[in-house]
Amino acid sequence: MSASQETPRRHYGVIDPARARRRPRVGLLGGSFNPAHEGHRQISLTALHRLGLDEVWWLVSPQNPLKPEAGMAPLAERMATARAVARDPRIRVTDIESRLGTRFTADTLEKLTRRYPGHGFVWLMGADNLLQIHKWRDWQRIFHLLPVAVLARPSYSLKALSAPAAQRFLRSRWPERLGRRLVQAEPPAWLLIHGPLNPASATAIRAARRMGRREGKGAST
C-alpha cells in the first residue's frame, strides 16, 4: 500500500466527514486556572492551529476535587484573570461547570455533549495531566466520551507516554500528523501534540506571589 492510500477513515475510526464539517469544532481545556497564565494561552493557540479548531473553551472549575481549597482564589477572580490572559476571541472563558452542577471532569463532559449535541468536542490537557489522570474519578470514561489531545509540556512529555493512561489506551493513539482529523474520531482516540513550550505554571506563579508578599512585609518593618 502506498503512503497516499493511507487514510484516517481506513485505519482509524472516524464519524461521517460530511457531518463533521457542519458542526463547530471546540477544544475543552479544564482546570482551576488559579491563576490562568501564558502556558494556558500557548497550548490553546497550538490546539486551535494544529487541530483545526474553531474555539477553545476554558472550563474554569469552581473547585478542583484533587486540590485543596486553601489558596484557591474566588471563582469570579479566576474568571477575570483568565479573560485578561486569553486575549483572543477564539478562546472562550466559561464557568459552565458551576452551572451544570458538576465536580468531576467525566460528569462535566457527559453533560456538555448532551447540551451541545451539534458540537464536535476534543478534550485538551497538558502532558503533566496525562501523567496523573488515572487518579481522576471515572478517568477512563473521559477517553470514551471524547477524543483527547495531549499538549507537550516542558520535561513531562516523555514520561507521560509511559503513564498508566497512555499505556491503557496505547492502541487508541493517533499519529500527530492527523491532528486536524481528531475531532472526527470515534473515541477512544488520542494524540500527543508538540509545539512551542512555555514553562509557566500556576504553582510557580502562586509561589512567586507568596514570596513577593513576604518580601514586602519584611521591607515595611
N, CA, C and O of each residue as an XYZ file, in Angstrom:
884
protein
N       0.845     -1.200      0.000
C       0.000      0.000      0.000
C       0.873      1.241      0.000
O       1.812      1.348      0.790
N       0.565      2.180     -0.886
C       1.359      3.404     -0.940
C       0.941      4.336      0.168
O      -0.125      4.187      0.764
N       1.830      5.336      0.444
C       1.535      6.292      1.511
C       0.275      7.070      1.210
O      -0.461      7.450      2.120
N       0.020      7.314     -0.099
C      -1.158      8.103     -0.462
C      -2.455      7.363     -0.184
O      -3.517      7.979     -0.086
N      -2.374      6.026     -0.053
C      -3.577      5.244      0.213
C      -3.935      5.188      1.687
O      -5.038      4.775      2.045
N      -3.009      5.602      2.547
C      -3.248      5.511      3.983
C      -4.095      6.684      4.435
O      -3.647      7.827      4.347
N      -5.292      6.441      4.911
C      -6.210      7.495      5.328
C      -6.759      7.179      6.701
O      -6.828      6.014      7.093
N      -7.160      8.232      7.455
C      -7.755      8.008      8.767
C      -9.009      7.141      8.688
O      -9.256      6.332      9.583
N      -9.816      7.301      7.615
C     -11.053      6.527      7.501
C     -10.739      5.036      7.442
O     -11.487      4.222      7.984
N      -9.652      4.677      6.797
C      -9.348      3.263      6.630
C      -8.678      2.681      7.862
O      -8.907      1.521      8.204
N      -7.864      3.463      8.524
C      -7.051      2.931      9.609
C      -7.482      3.414     10.993
O      -7.048      2.860     12.003
N      -8.323      4.428     11.048
C      -8.753      4.983     12.330
C     -10.250      5.225     12.272
O     -10.782      5.627     11.237
N     -10.938      4.978     13.399
C     -12.379      5.146     13.427
C     -12.777      6.605     13.440
O     -12.399      7.338     14.354
N     -13.548      7.054     12.425
C     -13.992      8.440     12.360
C     -15.492      8.476     12.104
O     -16.075      7.528     11.578
N     -16.106      9.599     12.490
C     -17.516      9.798     12.191
C     -17.652     10.231     10.736
O     -16.652     10.409     10.042
N     -18.866     10.399     10.284
C     -19.107     10.814      8.909
C     -18.483     12.180      8.642
O     -18.846     13.142      9.319
N     -17.556     12.313      7.680
C     -16.871     13.589      7.437
C     -17.815     14.725      7.081
O     -17.585     15.864      7.488
N     -18.883     14.439      6.321
C     -19.823     15.493      5.940
C     -20.491     16.089      7.172
O     -20.650     17.306      7.269
N     -20.885     15.230      8.116
C     -21.498     15.727      9.357
C     -20.483     16.514     10.174
O     -20.824     17.529     10.782
N     -19.239     16.049     10.188
C     -18.201     16.729     10.966
C     -17.946     18.131     10.448
O     -17.671     19.038     11.234
N     -18.032     18.324      9.131
C     -17.760     19.645      8.556
C     -18.822     20.657      8.948
O     -18.546     21.856      8.961
N     -20.020     20.211      9.265
C     -21.121     21.132      9.549
C     -21.154     21.609     10.992
O     -21.873     22.560     11.298
N     -20.409     20.988     11.882
C     -20.542     21.326     13.293
C     -19.319     22.070     13.812
O     -18.208     21.844     13.331
N     -19.512     22.962     14.797
C     -18.381     23.677     15.390
C     -17.382     22.703     16.004
O     -17.759     21.686     16.587
N     -16.111     23.033     15.862
C     -15.030     22.197     16.396
C     -14.443     22.919     17.605
O     -13.851     23.989     17.467
N     -14.605     22.340     18.776
C     -14.281     23.038     20.025
C     -13.361     22.196     20.899
O     -13.635     21.025     21.161
N     -12.265     22.807     21.347
C     -11.395     22.171     22.325
C     -11.802     22.590     23.724
O     -12.117     23.758     23.954
N     -11.801     21.662     24.652
C     -12.181     21.925     26.044
C     -10.947     21.795     26.930
O     -10.336     20.729     27.010
N     -10.590     22.886     27.589
C      -9.442     22.896     28.499
C      -9.959     23.194     29.893
O     -10.386     24.315     30.171
N      -9.926     22.213     30.763
C     -10.448     22.387     32.112
C      -9.353     22.621     33.125
O      -8.193     22.279     32.900
N      -9.736     23.211     34.251
C      -8.764     23.420     35.315
C      -9.218     24.469     36.301
O     -10.261     25.100     36.132
N      -8.417     24.642     37.333
C      -8.709     25.668     38.334
C      -8.368     27.057     37.820
O      -8.992     28.040     38.220
N      -7.368     27.144     36.925
C      -6.885     28.431     36.427
C      -6.613     29.357     37.613
O      -7.157     30.457     37.705
N      -5.762     28.884     38.508
C      -5.508     29.573     39.776
C      -4.028     29.970     39.917
O      -3.323     29.420     40.762
N      -3.556     30.917     39.097
C      -4.292     31.694     38.098
C      -4.056     31.160     36.683
O      -3.214     30.290     36.461
N      -4.824     31.709     35.729
C      -4.540     31.471     34.316
C      -3.207     32.130     33.978
O      -2.839     33.144     34.570
N      -2.485     31.545     33.020
C      -1.170     32.096     32.669
C      -0.880     31.859     31.188
O      -1.681     31.250     30.479
N       0.267     32.344     30.734
C       0.612     32.268     29.319
C       0.733     30.828     28.821
O       0.533     30.565     27.635
N       1.057     29.898     29.715
C       1.110     28.500     29.307
C      -0.245     28.000     28.839
O      -0.331     27.271     27.851
N      -1.315     28.388     29.545
C      -2.669     28.025     29.124
C      -2.976     28.607     27.743
O      -3.530     27.932     26.875
N      -2.604     29.860     27.565
C      -2.864     30.519     26.282
C      -2.079     29.853     25.161
O      -2.604     29.638     24.069
N      -0.815     29.525     25.435
C       0.031     28.936     24.403
C      -0.505     27.589     23.928
O      -0.573     27.340     22.725
N      -0.885     26.723     24.860
C      -1.380     25.417     24.420
C      -2.740     25.554     23.727
O      -3.086     24.739     22.873
N      -3.501     26.575     24.091
C      -4.780     26.811     23.417
C      -4.560     27.253     21.977
O      -5.240     26.777     21.069
N      -3.616     28.157     21.766
C      -3.310     28.608     20.407
C      -2.745     27.463     19.571
O      -3.060     27.331     18.389
N      -1.908     26.640     20.196
C      -1.369     25.476     19.489
C      -2.490     24.532     19.083
O      -2.509     24.034     17.957
N      -3.425     24.284     19.994
C      -4.545     23.389     19.698
C      -5.432     23.959     18.590
O      -5.864     23.222     17.703
N      -5.701     25.252     18.635
C      -6.512     25.882     17.593
C      -5.907     25.635     16.219
O      -6.612     25.304     15.265
N      -4.595     25.800     16.132
C      -3.907     25.657     14.848
C      -3.742     24.202     14.436
O      -4.084     23.828     13.314
N      -3.221     23.387     15.335
C      -2.845     22.021     14.973
C      -4.051     21.087     14.841
O      -3.999     20.106     14.099
N      -5.131     21.389     15.559
C      -6.330     20.550     15.493
C      -7.406     21.137     14.584
O      -8.443     20.511     14.367
N      -7.163     22.339     14.051
C      -8.147     22.969     13.185
C      -9.433     23.315     13.903
O     -10.522     23.143     13.355
N      -9.311     23.807     15.142
C     -10.487     24.107     15.957
C     -11.043     25.490     15.643
O     -10.325     26.370     15.168
N     -12.323     25.666     15.912
C     -12.951     26.983     15.803
C     -12.792     27.771     17.098
O     -12.606     28.988     17.077
N     -12.866     27.070     18.221
C     -12.754     27.712     19.532
C     -12.088     26.770     20.522
O     -12.049     25.555     20.325
N     -11.562     27.363     21.595
C     -11.163     26.612     22.783
C     -11.921     27.205     23.960
O     -11.892     28.417     24.173
N     -12.594     26.362     24.718
C     -13.310     26.816     25.914
C     -12.476     26.491     27.144
O     -12.074     25.347     27.358
N     -12.228     27.509     27.942
C     -11.563     27.295     29.228
C     -12.643     27.036     30.272
O     -13.402     27.941     30.619
N     -12.716     25.827     30.764
C     -13.708     25.450     31.766
C     -13.115     25.699     33.150
O     -12.409     24.854     33.699
N     -13.412     26.867     33.699
C     -12.848     27.255     34.996
C     -13.643     26.569     36.099
O     -14.825     26.852     36.295
N     -12.991     25.672     36.811
C     -13.660     24.853     37.820
C     -13.910     25.637     39.106
O     -13.022     26.353     39.570
N     -15.106     25.513     39.689
C     -15.346     26.160     40.990
C     -14.369     25.670     42.047
O     -13.880     26.452     42.863
N     -14.082     24.351     42.029
C     -13.137     23.768     42.990
C     -12.672     22.419     42.459
O     -13.466     21.486     42.342
N     -11.398     22.317     42.142
C     -10.826     21.050     41.687
C     -10.850     20.044     42.837
O     -10.273     20.314     43.891
N     -11.506     18.881     42.663
C     -11.591     17.900     43.758
C     -10.233     17.385     44.225
O     -10.110     16.893     45.347
N      -9.206     17.495     43.370
C      -7.882     16.989     43.729
C      -6.986     18.054     44.350
O      -5.840     17.781     44.709
N      -7.517     19.274     44.475
C      -6.696     20.358     45.017
C      -7.334     20.929     46.281
O      -8.559     20.968     46.393
N      -6.513     21.372     47.233
C      -7.057     21.924     48.483
C      -7.745     23.260     48.249
O      -7.388     24.006     47.337
N      -8.736     23.553     49.084
C      -9.432     24.830     48.974
C      -8.557     25.981     49.442
O      -8.711     27.110     48.976
N      -7.638     25.700     50.363
C      -6.737     26.747     50.850
C      -5.893     27.271     49.695
O      -5.285     26.498     48.954
N      -5.864     28.586     49.552
C      -5.089     29.198     48.484
C      -5.830     29.315     47.164
O      -5.284     29.846     46.197
N      -7.065     28.828     47.107
C      -7.852     28.912     45.881
C      -8.553     30.264     45.819
O      -9.365     30.582     46.688
N      -8.247     31.053     44.809
C      -8.874     32.364     44.647
C     -10.356     32.190     44.329
O     -10.751     31.149     43.804
N     -11.184     33.190     44.638
C     -12.610     33.100     44.310
C     -12.817     32.877     42.809
O     -12.010     33.317     41.989
N     -13.893     32.197     42.466
C     -14.169     31.879     41.071
C     -14.228     33.132     40.204
O     -13.668     33.146     39.108
N     -14.894     34.184     40.675
C     -15.015     35.410     39.883
C     -13.647     36.016     39.580
O     -13.418     36.528     38.484
N     -12.747     35.958     40.549
C     -11.398     36.488     40.345
C     -10.636     35.660     39.315
O      -9.945     36.211     38.459
N     -10.761     34.346     39.399
C     -10.069     33.478     38.449
C     -10.638     33.641     37.041
O      -9.895     33.579     36.061
N     -11.943     33.847     36.935
C     -12.568     34.092     35.634
C     -12.041     35.383     35.015
O     -11.717     35.424     33.828
N     -11.957     36.435     35.825
C     -11.488     37.729     35.324
C     -10.039     37.644     34.854
O      -9.687     38.179     33.803
N      -9.207     36.969     35.639
C      -7.807     36.808     35.253
C      -7.693     36.002     33.970
O      -6.893     36.333     33.095
N      -8.484     34.950     33.855
C      -8.447     34.114     32.655
C      -8.829     34.912     31.412
O      -8.201     34.759     30.365
N      -9.842     35.752     31.514
C     -10.243     36.574     30.365
C      -9.134     37.540     29.968
O      -8.911     37.788     28.783
N      -8.440     38.084     30.965
C      -7.347     39.014     30.679
C      -6.181     38.303     30.001
O      -5.506     38.884     29.150
N      -5.946     37.056     30.374
C      -4.832     36.289     29.809
C      -5.168     35.775     28.410
O      -4.284     35.714     27.555
N      -6.417     35.407     28.159
C      -6.801     34.763     26.896
C      -6.469     35.633     25.681
O      -5.778     35.181     24.768
N      -6.950     36.861     25.666
C      -6.626     37.836     24.622
C      -6.819     37.293     23.200
O      -6.021     37.578     22.307
N      -7.848     36.537     23.007
C      -8.132     36.002     21.675
C      -9.616     35.652     21.630
O     -10.104     34.920     22.491
N     -10.338     36.168     20.635
C     -11.784     35.914     20.598
C     -12.145     34.445     20.433
O     -13.284     34.052     20.687
N     -11.177     33.629     20.008
C     -11.457     32.194     19.837
C     -11.337     31.424     21.149
O     -11.734     30.261     21.228
N     -10.790     32.070     22.176
C     -10.678     31.435     23.490
C     -11.823     31.945     24.363
O     -11.879     33.130     24.691
N     -12.705     31.073     24.725
C     -13.907     31.440     25.484
C     -13.757     30.953     26.927
O     -13.580     29.761     27.175
N     -13.830     31.883     27.861
C     -13.702     31.559     29.286
C     -15.101     31.360     29.867
O     -15.960     32.230     29.726
N     -15.329     30.228     30.513
C     -16.678     29.933     30.995
C     -16.657     29.254     32.364
O     -15.741     28.501     32.694
N     -17.688     29.542     33.143
C     -17.881     28.873     34.436
C     -19.025     27.865     34.336
O     -19.738     27.621     35.310
N     -19.189     27.292     33.159
C     -20.341     26.421     32.917
C     -20.385     25.240     33.877
O     -21.462     24.714     34.157
N     -19.229     24.816     34.387
C     -19.226     23.690     35.323
C     -20.043     24.013     36.576
O     -20.735     23.148     37.113
N     -19.959     25.265     37.037
C     -20.736     25.642     38.218
C     -22.226     25.642     37.906
O     -23.046     25.346     38.776
N     -22.579     25.974     36.665
C     -23.989     25.984     36.282
C     -24.522     24.582     35.991
O     -25.713     24.313     36.148
N     -23.629     23.700     35.567
C     -24.035     22.312     35.345
C     -24.164     21.544     36.656
O     -24.821     20.505     36.721
N     -23.524     22.075     37.702
C     -23.560     21.405     38.996
C     -22.687     20.169     39.062
O     -22.996     19.226     39.791
N     -21.593     20.162     38.302
C     -20.688     19.004     38.286
C     -19.373     19.340     38.981
O     -18.961     20.499     39.040
N     -18.721     18.300     39.506
C     -17.428     18.470     40.166
C     -16.323     17.683     39.475
O     -15.144     18.013     39.604
N     -16.702     16.652     38.751
C     -15.719     15.766     38.145
C     -15.765     15.875     36.625
O     -16.833     16.015     36.030
N     -14.587     15.808     36.009
C     -14.465     16.039     34.574
C     -15.367     15.131     33.754
O     -16.038     15.603     32.836
N     -15.399     13.851     34.061
C     -16.214     12.921     33.275
C     -17.684     13.332     33.286
O     -18.355     13.260     32.257
N     -18.185     13.762     34.438
C     -19.584     14.198     34.527
C     -19.807     15.476     33.722
O     -20.824     15.625     33.043
N     -18.844     16.397     33.805
C     -18.950     17.652     33.055
C     -19.006     17.385     31.558
O     -19.843     17.951     30.856
N     -18.124     16.531     31.069
C     -18.070     16.250     29.634
C     -19.338     15.554     29.154
O     -19.824     15.829     28.057
N     -19.862     14.668     29.962
C     -21.097     13.982     29.564
C     -22.250     14.972     29.444
O     -23.039     14.895     28.502
N     -22.352     15.901     30.391
C     -23.434     16.888     30.334
C     -23.231     17.871     29.186
O     -24.201     18.296     28.558
N     -21.975     18.238     28.904
C     -21.706     19.156     27.799
C     -22.085     18.535     26.458
O     -22.675     19.201     25.607
N     -21.751     17.273     26.271
C     -22.080     16.629     24.997
C     -23.592     16.501     24.820
O     -24.089     16.508     23.694
N     -24.320     16.384     25.925
C     -25.779     16.336     25.833
C     -26.359     17.722     25.558
O     -27.324     17.862     24.806
N     -25.763     18.741     26.171
C     -26.261     20.110     25.995
C     -25.946     20.648     24.602
O     -26.723     21.422     24.044
N     -24.816     20.243     24.043
C     -24.393     20.742     22.729
C     -24.188     19.565     21.770
O     -23.056     19.286     21.375
N     -25.256     18.881     21.394
C     -25.106     17.696     20.538
C     -24.581     18.012     19.143
O     -24.087     17.123     18.450
N     -24.683     19.266     18.729
C     -24.214     19.642     17.401
C     -22.758     20.051     17.349
O     -22.257     20.401     16.280
N     -22.060     20.016     18.487
C     -20.656     20.413     18.537
C     -19.740     19.192     18.452
O     -20.080     18.101     18.911
N     -18.581     19.409     17.856
C     -17.521     18.411     17.881
C     -16.503     18.814     18.926
O     -15.787     19.797     18.736
N     -16.419     18.083     20.020
C     -15.540     18.434     21.134
C     -14.282     17.569     21.147
O     -14.301     16.400     20.759
N     -13.195     18.177     21.603
C     -11.943     17.479     21.891
C     -11.501     17.899     23.284
O     -11.469     19.091     23.589
N     -11.165     16.946     24.126
C     -10.644     17.258     25.454
C      -9.154     17.563     25.336
O      -8.390     16.772     24.783
N      -8.748     18.726     25.867
C      -7.355     19.162     25.827
C      -6.746     19.042     27.213
O      -7.392     19.364     28.210
N      -5.512     18.584     27.277
C      -4.805     18.596     28.555
C      -3.304     18.578     28.307
O      -2.836     18.090     27.279
N      -2.560     19.118     29.263
C      -1.116     19.098     29.181
C      -0.576     17.715     29.490
O      -1.246     16.893     30.116
N       0.653     17.473     29.040
C       1.278     16.172     29.287
C       1.423     15.893     30.780
O       1.448     14.734     31.193
N       1.520     16.948     31.593
C       1.606     16.744     33.042
C       0.332     16.099     33.582
O       0.388     15.301     34.518
N      -0.813     16.442     32.995
C      -2.069     15.831     33.442
C      -2.223     14.396     32.960
O      -2.858     13.583     33.631
N      -1.645     14.075     31.800
C      -1.699     12.686     31.354
C      -0.977     11.776     32.343
O      -1.336     10.610     32.510
N       0.037     12.323     32.991
C       0.787     11.544     33.978
C      -0.068     11.118     35.166
O       0.167     10.065     35.759
N      -1.060     11.937     35.513
C      -1.818     11.637     36.723
C      -3.329     11.535     36.524
O      -4.082     11.498     37.498
N      -3.774     11.491     35.274
C      -5.216     11.420     35.038
C      -5.818     10.120     35.575
O      -7.014     10.061     35.860
N      -4.991      9.077     35.713
C      -5.518      7.806     36.237
C      -5.970      7.931     37.697
O      -6.591      7.014     38.234
N      -5.661      9.055     38.335
C      -6.119      9.300     39.699
C      -7.483      9.994     39.727
O      -8.107     10.108     40.782
N      -7.935     10.453     38.566
C      -9.207     11.155     38.495
C     -10.368     10.159     38.583
O     -10.240      8.993     38.209
N     -11.480     10.645     39.078
C     -12.676      9.805     39.156
C     -13.191      9.491     37.745
O     -13.312     10.387     36.910
N     -13.489      8.231     37.490
C     -14.021      7.778     36.197
C     -13.154      8.232     35.023
O     -13.670      8.616     33.973
N     -11.840      8.185     35.207
C     -10.944      8.745     34.192
C     -11.053      8.032     32.848
O     -10.913      8.668     31.803
N     -11.300      6.733     32.857
C     -11.398      6.028     31.579
C     -12.623      6.470     30.786
O     -12.632      6.413     29.556
N     -13.652      6.908     31.499
C     -14.863      7.386     30.813
C     -14.564      8.627     29.985
O     -15.198      8.847     28.953
N     -13.600      9.447     30.426
C     -13.208     10.636     29.663
C     -12.748     10.231     28.271
O     -13.146     10.839     27.277
N     -11.907      9.201     28.201
C     -11.389      8.748     26.910
C     -12.479      8.134     26.038
O     -12.367      8.141     24.812
N     -13.522      7.609     26.652
C     -14.608      7.014     25.878
C     -15.670      8.042     25.480
O     -16.498      7.772     24.610
N     -15.650      9.208     26.108
C     -16.613     10.256     25.781
C     -16.151     11.129     24.628
O     -16.941     11.475     23.750
N     -14.855     11.489     24.628
C     -14.330     12.450     23.654
C     -12.948     12.039     23.172
O     -12.224     11.341     23.882
N     -12.572     12.473     21.947
C     -11.171     12.390     21.561
C     -10.350     13.273     22.499
O     -10.857     14.263     23.027
N      -9.099     12.920     22.703
C      -8.238     13.632     23.648
C      -6.961     14.077     22.941
O      -6.312     13.284     22.260
N      -6.608     15.348     23.106
C      -5.340     15.878     22.606
C      -4.474     16.249     23.800
O      -4.877     17.045     24.648
N      -3.292     15.671     23.858
C      -2.345     15.942     24.938
C      -1.292     16.904     24.404
O      -0.613     16.606     23.422
N      -1.158     18.055     25.048
C      -0.214     19.074     24.620
C       1.101     18.913     25.371
O       1.115     18.797     26.596
N       2.195     18.906     24.638
C       3.508     18.734     25.252
C       3.775     19.840     26.270
O       3.424     21.000     26.054
N       4.396     19.464     27.369
C       4.820     20.401     28.401
C       6.292     20.144     28.712
O       6.744     19.001     28.641
N       7.053     21.197     29.059
C       8.477     21.007     29.345
C       8.705     19.928     30.397
O       8.101     19.954     31.469
N       9.580     18.984     30.079
C      10.059     17.913     30.970
C       9.014     16.840     31.274
O       9.293     15.926     32.049
N       7.820     16.927     30.686
C       6.769     15.958     31.008
C       6.455     14.967     29.885
O       6.017     13.851     30.164
N       6.667     15.346     28.638
C       6.116     14.591     27.515
C       6.594     13.148     27.450
O       5.782     12.241     27.267
N       7.899     12.915     27.596
C       8.414     11.550     27.511
C       7.886     10.689     28.648
O       7.506      9.538     28.436
N       7.861     11.244     29.852
C       7.348     10.496     30.997
C       5.863     10.189     30.825
O       5.389      9.123     31.219
N       5.138     11.133     30.235
C       3.694     10.954     30.088
C       3.351      9.761     29.202
O       2.326      9.112     29.409
N       4.193      9.469     28.222
C       3.910      8.372     27.302
C       4.009      7.003     27.966
O       3.515      6.010     27.431
N       4.645      6.953     29.124
C       4.707      5.691     29.866
C       3.734      5.678     31.044
O       3.750      4.751     31.854
N       2.889      6.701     31.139
C       1.912      6.800     32.224
C       0.845      5.714     32.083
O       0.630      5.201     30.985
N       0.174      5.359     33.185
C      -0.873      4.332     33.124
C      -1.944      4.603     32.069
O      -2.381      3.680     31.382
N      -2.371      5.862     31.933
C      -3.415      6.172     30.956
C      -2.920      5.963     29.530
O      -3.640      5.424     28.690
N      -1.687      6.392     29.258
C      -1.125      6.218     27.917
C      -0.989      4.742     27.571
O      -1.238      4.341     26.434
N      -0.598      3.940     28.542
C      -0.460      2.506     28.304
C      -1.818      1.821     28.168
O      -1.987      0.913     27.354
N      -2.783      2.265     28.971
C      -4.125      1.668     28.900
C      -4.741      1.892     27.522
O      -5.406      1.005     26.988
N      -4.522      3.077     26.944
C      -5.111      3.402     25.647
C      -4.054      3.474     24.546
O      -4.168      4.265     23.610
N      -3.037      2.647     24.671
C      -1.934      2.650     23.712
C      -2.425      2.397     22.287
O      -1.966      3.051     21.350
N      -3.340      1.469     22.118
C      -3.839      1.127     20.782
C      -4.760      2.203     20.207
O      -5.110      2.160     19.028
N      -5.148      3.158     21.032
C      -6.047      4.226     20.574
C      -5.295      5.501     20.222
O      -5.911      6.519     19.906
N      -3.976      5.453     20.275
C      -3.189      6.651     19.981
C      -3.101      6.892     18.475
O      -2.803      5.988     17.696
N      -3.371      8.137     18.093
C      -3.270      8.553     16.696
C      -1.915      9.203     16.456
O      -1.310      9.736     17.385
N      -1.428      9.162     15.204
C      -0.204      9.899     14.878
C      -0.466     11.402     14.880
O      -1.556     11.851     14.528
N       0.523     12.157     15.269
C       0.368     13.610     15.394
C      -0.042     14.266     14.082
O      -0.756     15.268     14.090
N       0.396     13.717     12.963
C       0.109     14.323     11.660
C      -1.386     14.334     11.334
O      -1.809     15.057     10.431
N      -2.185     13.555     12.044
C      -3.624     13.513     11.786
C      -4.406     14.395     12.758
O      -5.608     14.207     12.947
N      -3.724     15.347     13.366
C      -4.359     16.181     14.383
C      -5.627     16.871     13.930
O      -6.580     16.965     14.703
N      -5.669     17.359     12.696
C      -6.843     18.093     12.224
C      -8.058     17.190     12.007
O      -9.164     17.682     11.788
N      -7.858     15.887     12.065
C      -8.981     14.967     11.912
C      -9.409     14.350     13.243
O     -10.347     13.555     13.301
N      -8.707     14.729     14.308
C      -9.017     14.115     15.603
C     -10.446     14.385     16.040
O     -11.083     13.521     16.642
N     -10.961     15.582     15.743
C     -12.314     15.933     16.177
C     -13.356     15.003     15.551
O     -14.469     14.888     16.064
N     -13.003     14.340     14.448
C     -13.914     13.399     13.801
C     -13.824     11.992     14.399
O     -14.606     11.109     14.048
N     -12.868     11.796     15.298
C     -12.572     10.441     15.770
C     -13.698      9.856     16.603
O     -14.380     10.564     17.344
N     -13.877      8.567     16.470
C     -14.753      7.819     17.368
C     -13.925      7.443     18.595
O     -12.960      6.689     18.472
N     -14.281      7.950     19.773
C     -13.498      7.621     20.974
C     -13.520      6.119     21.257
O     -14.484      5.437     20.909
N     -12.462      5.603     21.887
C     -11.301      6.352     22.374
C     -10.293      6.628     21.261
O     -10.009      5.758     20.438
N      -9.759      7.841     21.246
C      -8.714      8.247     20.314
C      -7.971      9.413     20.949
O      -8.589     10.339     21.473
N      -6.660      9.366     20.904
C      -5.888     10.457     21.489
C      -4.568     10.599     20.750
O      -4.116      9.679     20.068
N      -3.955     11.775     20.897
C      -2.643     12.006     20.308
C      -1.876     13.021     21.138
O      -2.445     13.755     21.946
N      -0.581     13.041     20.919
C       0.314     13.985     21.587
C       0.737     15.033     20.576
O       1.209     14.700     19.489
N       0.568     16.301     20.932
C       0.917     17.410     20.049
C       2.141     18.129     20.594
O       2.171     18.530     21.757
N       3.143     18.289     19.752
C       4.319     19.072     20.105
C       4.154     20.484     19.548
O       3.601     20.671     18.464
N       4.626     21.451     20.280
C       4.540     22.838     19.854
C       5.447     23.679     20.716
O       6.255     23.142     21.473
N       5.328     25.006     20.615
C       6.140     25.878     21.471
C       5.906     25.545     22.938
O       4.763     25.405     23.373
N       6.980     25.419     23.694
C       6.875     25.049     25.104
C       6.987     26.284     25.981
O       7.893     27.101     25.817
N       6.059     26.406     26.908
C       6.057     27.524     27.848
C       6.167     26.956     29.257
O       5.314     26.170     29.670
N       7.213     27.343     30.012
C       7.424     26.750     31.333
C       6.519     27.286     32.431
O       6.609     26.834     33.573
N       5.645     28.245     32.112
C       4.800     28.847     33.143
C       3.921     27.798     33.810
O       3.433     26.875     33.157
N       3.725     27.946     35.109
C       2.812     27.068     35.841
C       2.127     27.871     36.926
O       2.708     28.793     37.499
N       0.869     27.508     37.204
C       0.118     28.218     38.236
C       0.779     28.055     39.596
O       0.782     28.984     40.403
N       1.342     26.874     39.854
C       2.007     26.629     41.137
C       3.172     27.585     41.333
O       3.329     28.166     42.407
N       3.999     27.752     40.288
C       5.153     28.649     40.384
C       4.713     30.099     40.544
O       5.331     30.863     41.285
N       3.646     30.475     39.848
C       3.148     31.852     39.955
C       2.646     32.131     41.366
O       2.923     33.191     41.926
N       1.906     31.182     41.945
C       1.421     31.383     43.315
C       2.583     31.464     44.296
O       2.561     32.274     45.223
N       3.598     30.626     44.095
C       4.765     30.656     44.980
C       5.488     31.992     44.879
O       5.927     32.539     45.891
N       5.613     32.521     43.663
C       6.278     33.810     43.478
C       5.484     34.929     44.143
O       6.061     35.853     44.717
N       4.162     34.842     44.065
C       3.328     35.861     44.711
C       3.480     35.817     46.227
O       3.559     36.855     46.885
N       3.519     34.598     46.773
C       3.698     34.480     48.224
C       5.051     35.035     48.645
O       5.157     35.715     49.666
N       6.078     34.748     47.863
C       7.406     35.257     48.170
C       7.424     36.779     48.118
O       8.039     37.432     48.961
N       6.739     37.343     47.109
C       6.678     38.792     46.996
C       5.983     39.430     48.180
O       6.400     40.485     48.657
N       4.910     38.785     48.662
C       4.207     39.331     49.827
C       5.090     39.279     51.064
O       5.096     40.215     51.864
N       5.840     38.184     51.226
C       6.725     38.076     52.388
C       7.830     39.116     52.332
O       8.181     39.721     53.345
N       8.382     39.320     51.127
C       9.441     40.317     50.990
C       8.900     41.713     51.241
O       9.583     42.560     51.818
N       7.646     41.952     50.797
C       7.043     43.261     51.028
C       6.827     43.534     52.499
O       7.027     44.655     52.966
N       6.417     42.508     53.232
C       6.228     42.675     54.670
C       7.554     42.923     55.364
O       7.635     43.720     56.299
N       8.597     42.236     54.903
C       9.909     42.428     55.514
C      10.441     43.824     55.276
O      11.086     44.409     56.147
N      10.170     44.363     54.085
C      10.676     45.698     53.768
C       9.963     46.773     54.564
O      10.512     47.851     54.793
N       8.734     46.484     54.989
C       7.958     47.507     55.687
C       8.248     47.549     57.179
O       7.797     48.461     57.873
N       8.998     46.570     57.681
C       9.265     46.554     59.120
C      10.499     47.352     59.445
O      10.880     47.452     60.611
